Amino acid sequence: MSEVGVTSTGRVVVKVVDLHKYFGSLEVLKGVSLEVHQGDVLTLLGASGSGKTTLLRCINHLEQPNSGEIWVDARPMGFRIDAAGRRRRAREADVNALRMDIGMVFQQFNLWPHMTVLENIVEAPLRVRRWPRRDVHERAMALLEKVGLVDKKDQYPSRLSGGQQQRVAIARALAMQPKVMLFDEPTSSLDPELIGEVLGVMRALAEEGTTMIVVTHEIGFAREVSDRVIFLHNGLIEAQGTPEEVILNPTSERSRQFFSKILH
């Protein structure tokens, strides 16, 4: 995580250019552009329906944009340029290959219920990355140590609390060694007393320099951890800057209304 107010000099890991997304006749994203540099933590804030989750899902192509471009580590997501310089839709295999560099943590934990904690973590690196089993298991145990769940490695998800399941989900995403981690309101399904343990893991990742894009309603976390904050309203970026600029000193009327309700 770079010092607040200092522009990152790392390479651009995620670049979004003039992104539009419709659901039927409803335009949810109306021309969003942004860049995320290596080691940065970008937090997306805004009211429900502002387009935050849709933007995340477009970045890893769980939703297909109607227009615009997404680049992940300088590679196009969802499209390709042919030999004649024309834009073509990407092959599904190419999309899946690029998705391996994007870790996604959802509101619901999405763990495989028939697998133990350890099995959940090693499954994708073994079957998708095809990394050596010994290396994968060593990294899985190190990740369980990082999220404080080594003693739960042989448990099934149903035996874990919500906070523990979400920490396993974070470890599972990290096991693929992604270039960027996407968090879609990772604490919204948790009881209040369990939120802190998940945010603690995310704080540690930020301190280690993990590149992260986070959708959250945890304003305190956003102020403390973010290098940059984007405030979305009706599918548009209404404000962006440091946490101090966007959260503490909002300039637009809509952002002032939003943060005044949350901070007071």
C-alpha positions as CSV (number, residue, x, y, z in Angstrom):
1,M,0.0,0.0,0.0
2,S,1.5,3.3,-1.0
3,E,1.6,6.3,1.3
4,V,-1.7,8.2,1.2
5,G,-1.5,11.1,-1.2
6,V,1.5,9.6,-3.1
7,T,0.9,8.5,-6.7
8,S,1.8,4.9,-7.2
9,T,4.7,4.2,-9.6
10,G,3.8,0.5,-10.0
11,R,2.7,-0.9,-13.3
12,V,-1.0,-0.7,-14.2
13,V,-2.6,-4.0,-13.2
14,V,-6.2,-3.1,-14.1
15,K,-7.3,-0.6,-16.6
16,V,-11.0,0.2,-17.4
17,V,-11.8,2.4,-20.4
18,D,-15.3,3.9,-21.0
19,L,-17.1,0.9,-19.7
20,H,-20.9,0.6,-20.4
21,K,-23.2,-2.2,-19.1
22,Y,-26.9,-2.6,-19.7
23,F,-29.3,-5.0,-18.2
24,G,-32.2,-4.9,-20.7
25,S,-33.0,-1.2,-21.1
26,L,-31.3,-0.2,-17.8
27,E,-27.9,1.2,-18.2
28,V,-26.0,0.3,-15.0
29,L,-22.5,1.5,-16.0
30,K,-22.4,4.7,-18.1
31,G,-18.8,5.1,-19.1
32,V,-16.6,4.2,-16.2
33,S,-12.8,4.6,-16.6
34,L,-10.1,3.8,-14.0
35,E,-6.6,2.5,-13.4
36,V,-5.3,0.4,-10.5
37,H,-1.5,0.2,-10.1
38,Q,0.4,-2.7,-8.6
39,G,0.2,-2.6,-4.8
40,D,-2.7,-0.1,-4.7
41,V,-5.9,-0.5,-2.7
42,L,-8.9,1.0,-4.5
43,T,-12.2,1.2,-2.7
44,L,-15.5,1.6,-4.5
45,L,-18.2,3.4,-2.5
46,G,-21.7,4.4,-3.3
47,A,-25.3,3.6,-2.6
48,S,-26.9,0.3,-3.5
49,G,-27.6,0.2,-7.2
50,S,-24.7,2.6,-8.1
51,G,-22.9,0.0,-10.2
52,K,-20.1,-1.1,-7.8
53,T,-20.7,-4.9,-7.9
54,T,-21.5,-4.8,-11.7
55,L,-18.1,-3.1,-12.2
56,L,-16.3,-5.8,-10.3
57,R,-18.1,-8.5,-12.2
58,C,-17.2,-6.9,-15.5
59,I,-13.5,-6.8,-14.6
60,N,-13.4,-10.6,-14.3
61,H,-15.9,-11.0,-17.1
62,L,-18.6,-12.6,-14.9
63,E,-20.7,-9.9,-16.6
64,Q,-19.9,-9.1,-20.3
65,P,-19.8,-5.3,-20.9
66,N,-21.8,-3.8,-23.7
67,S,-18.9,-1.5,-24.7
68,G,-15.6,-0.3,-23.4
69,E,-12.4,-2.0,-22.6
70,I,-10.9,-3.9,-19.7
71,W,-7.2,-4.7,-19.5
72,V,-5.6,-6.9,-16.8
73,D,-1.8,-6.7,-16.6
74,A,-1.7,-5.2,-20.1
75,R,-3.8,-8.0,-21.5
76,P,-7.3,-7.5,-22.9
77,M,-10.2,-9.1,-21.0
78,G,-13.0,-10.4,-23.1
79,F,-11.7,-9.3,-26.5
80,R,-8.7,-9.7,-28.7
81,I,-7.2,-7.7,-31.6
82,D,-6.8,-9.8,-34.8
83,A,-3.9,-9.6,-37.3
84,A,-5.8,-6.9,-39.2
85,G,-6.1,-4.8,-36.0
86,R,-9.8,-5.5,-35.7
87,R,-11.4,-6.1,-32.3
88,R,-12.9,-9.6,-31.8
89,R,-14.6,-11.3,-29.0
90,A,-12.1,-13.4,-27.0
91,R,-12.2,-17.2,-26.9
92,E,-13.6,-18.6,-23.7
93,A,-10.3,-20.3,-23.0
94,D,-8.5,-17.0,-23.2
95,V,-11.0,-15.4,-20.8
96,N,-10.5,-18.3,-18.3
97,A,-6.8,-18.1,-18.6
98,L,-6.9,-14.4,-17.7
99,R,-9.3,-15.0,-14.9
100,M,-6.6,-17.1,-13.2
101,D,-4.8,-13.8,-12.4
102,I,-7.9,-12.3,-10.8
103,G,-8.9,-13.4,-7.3
104,M,-12.6,-12.8,-6.4
105,V,-14.1,-12.9,-2.9
106,F,-17.9,-12.7,-2.9
107,Q,-20.5,-11.6,-0.4
108,Q,-21.5,-15.3,0.0
109,F,-18.5,-17.5,0.7
110,N,-19.1,-20.0,-2.2
111,L,-17.0,-22.7,-0.6
112,W,-17.5,-26.2,-1.8
113,P,-19.5,-27.8,1.0
114,H,-18.3,-31.4,0.3
115,M,-14.6,-30.5,0.6
116,T,-12.6,-29.7,3.7
117,V,-11.0,-26.3,4.2
118,L,-7.7,-27.6,2.9
119,E,-9.3,-29.3,-0.1
120,N,-11.1,-26.0,-1.0
121,I,-7.8,-24.2,-1.1
122,V,-5.8,-26.7,-3.1
123,E,-8.4,-27.7,-5.7
124,A,-7.9,-24.9,-8.2
125,P,-4.1,-24.6,-8.0
126,L,-3.9,-28.4,-8.6
127,R,-6.5,-28.8,-11.3
128,V,-6.4,-25.4,-13.1
129,R,-2.8,-24.2,-12.6
130,R,-1.5,-27.8,-12.5
131,W,1.2,-26.9,-10.0
132,P,3.0,-29.6,-8.1
133,R,1.0,-31.1,-5.3
134,R,3.7,-30.6,-2.7
135,D,4.1,-26.9,-3.5
136,V,0.4,-26.4,-3.5
137,H,-0.1,-28.0,-0.1
138,E,2.8,-26.0,1.4
139,R,1.4,-22.8,0.1
140,A,-2.1,-23.7,1.3
141,M,-0.8,-24.3,4.9
142,A,1.0,-21.0,4.8
143,L,-2.2,-19.2,3.7
144,L,-4.1,-20.9,6.5
145,E,-1.5,-19.6,8.9
146,K,-2.0,-16.1,7.4
147,V,-5.7,-16.2,7.9
148,G,-5.5,-17.9,11.3
149,L,-7.2,-21.2,10.5
150,V,-4.5,-23.9,10.4
151,D,-6.4,-25.8,13.1
152,K,-9.5,-25.9,10.8
153,K,-7.8,-27.4,7.8
154,D,-9.7,-30.7,8.1
155,Q,-13.1,-29.2,8.9
156,Y,-15.9,-28.8,6.4
157,P,-17.4,-25.3,5.8
158,S,-20.6,-26.1,7.6
159,R,-18.7,-26.4,10.8
160,L,-17.2,-22.9,10.5
161,S,-18.5,-19.5,11.4
162,G,-19.3,-17.0,8.7
163,G,-16.1,-15.1,9.4
164,Q,-14.1,-18.3,9.3
165,Q,-15.7,-19.3,6.0
166,Q,-14.9,-15.9,4.5
167,R,-11.3,-16.1,5.6
168,V,-11.1,-19.5,3.9
169,A,-12.5,-17.9,0.8
170,I,-9.8,-15.3,0.9
171,A,-7.1,-18.0,1.3
172,R,-8.6,-19.9,-1.6
173,A,-8.4,-16.9,-3.9
174,L,-4.9,-16.1,-2.8
175,A,-3.8,-19.7,-3.5
176,M,-3.9,-19.0,-7.3
177,Q,-1.4,-16.2,-6.8
178,P,-3.5,-13.6,-8.6
179,K,-2.3,-10.3,-9.9
180,V,-5.3,-8.5,-8.3
181,M,-7.9,-9.3,-5.6
182,L,-11.5,-8.2,-6.0
183,F,-13.7,-8.0,-2.9
184,D,-17.4,-7.7,-3.3
185,E,-18.8,-6.5,0.1
186,P,-17.0,-9.4,1.9
187,T,-18.4,-8.6,5.3
188,S,-22.0,-7.8,4.3
189,S,-23.2,-11.4,5.2
190,L,-21.5,-11.5,8.6
191,D,-22.7,-10.8,12.1
192,P,-21.1,-7.6,13.5
193,E,-18.8,-9.5,15.9
194,L,-17.3,-11.4,13.0
195,I,-16.6,-8.5,10.6
196,G,-13.3,-7.5,12.4
197,E,-11.6,-10.8,11.7
198,V,-12.2,-10.5,8.0
199,L,-11.1,-6.9,7.8
200,G,-8.0,-7.8,9.8
201,V,-6.9,-10.2,7.1
202,M,-7.6,-7.6,4.4
203,R,-5.6,-5.0,6.3
204,A,-2.7,-7.4,6.4
205,L,-2.9,-8.0,2.7
206,A,-2.9,-4.3,2.0
207,E,0.2,-3.8,4.2
208,E,1.9,-6.6,2.2
209,G,1.3,-4.7,-1.0
210,T,-1.5,-6.9,-2.4
211,T,-3.3,-5.1,-5.3
212,M,-7.0,-4.9,-4.3
213,I,-10.3,-3.5,-5.5
214,V,-12.8,-3.4,-2.7
215,V,-16.5,-2.8,-2.7
216,T,-17.5,-2.2,0.9
217,H,-19.8,-0.2,3.3
218,E,-17.1,-0.3,6.0
219,I,-16.2,3.4,5.8
220,G,-13.6,3.2,8.6
221,F,-11.8,0.4,6.7
222,A,-11.9,2.4,3.5
223,R,-10.4,5.5,5.2
224,E,-7.7,3.5,6.9
225,V,-6.6,1.1,4.1
226,S,-7.4,2.7,0.8
227,D,-4.8,4.5,-1.4
228,R,-7.7,5.8,-3.5
229,V,-11.5,5.9,-3.2
230,I,-14.0,6.1,-6.0
231,F,-17.6,7.2,-5.3
232,L,-20.0,5.9,-7.8
233,H,-23.5,7.3,-8.4
234,N,-26.0,6.1,-11.0
235,G,-23.3,4.3,-12.9
236,L,-20.9,7.2,-13.1
237,I,-17.7,8.1,-11.1
238,E,-18.9,11.2,-9.3
239,A,-15.8,11.6,-7.1
240,Q,-12.3,10.1,-6.8
241,G,-9.2,10.8,-4.8
242,T,-7.6,10.0,-1.5
243,P,-9.9,8.9,1.4
244,E,-9.5,12.3,2.9
245,E,-10.6,14.0,-0.3
246,V,-13.5,11.8,-1.1
247,I,-14.8,10.8,2.3
248,L,-13.9,13.6,4.7
249,N,-14.1,16.5,2.2
250,P,-16.7,15.5,-0.5
251,T,-17.2,18.1,-3.2
252,S,-20.4,16.9,-4.9
253,E,-23.8,17.3,-3.4
254,R,-24.6,13.6,-3.8
255,S,-21.4,12.5,-2.1
256,R,-21.9,15.0,0.7
257,Q,-25.4,13.6,1.3
258,F,-24.1,10.0,1.2
259,F,-21.2,10.5,3.6
260,S,-23.1,12.8,6.0
261,K,-25.6,10.0,6.7
262,I,-22.8,7.5,7.3
263,L,-20.4,9.6,9.3
264,H,-22.9,11.3,11.6
